[in-house]
Amino acid sequence: MEIRAATICDLECIISILDSAREYQRLSGFNQWIDGYPSKGNVVKDIEAGGAMVIMAEKDVVGYAFLAIGDVAYEKLGDIWRFEGNYGVVHRLALSADVRGKGHSTEVLKLIENEYISSGINIIRVDTGRENRIMQRIMEKNGYELSGFHEFEWGWRLAYEKSIML
């Protein structure tokens, strides 16, 4: 697998992956992403901002994530974070049904971590819903530390953080 910047040409593949992930959430018993989120408009803004990334398996787009540098909503949480300095935030991470549930999460997170390292970022933060046990297990399995249950602008979420210094 590889990671690369998304382009507008990837839009339909990304939307298909996000739609599939939203349905998978429902089938798994939780509803973190409300209907219509993330929308095509969200993804277009992500691409325009330069943080939209696609995960590739050979020539196929099999995943999507928006990699932000910092986040105002995370700053509002004050001193909950263990690590200081510039940080990246992973938003809207989703894998296609073709690769979901097949043990690729560690590989995908390593690609994301390497992308941040190459940008000089050595702290990553992520949030997920209380019901999203799948993402919670993925975070814990990959060394992300829970900082608690906090209210973000988009609702109550579990916040995770990891230092990826070399």
PyMOL commands that set and color helices and strands:
alter all, ss='L'
color gray80, all
select helices_A, chain A and resi 8-27+40-49+72-75+78-80+105-118+133-141
alter helices_A, ss='H'
color red, helices_A
select strands_A, chain A and resi 2-5+52-57+60-69+88-95+123-128+145-152+155-163
alter strands_A, ss='S'
color yellow, strands_A
deselect
rebuild
show_as cartoon
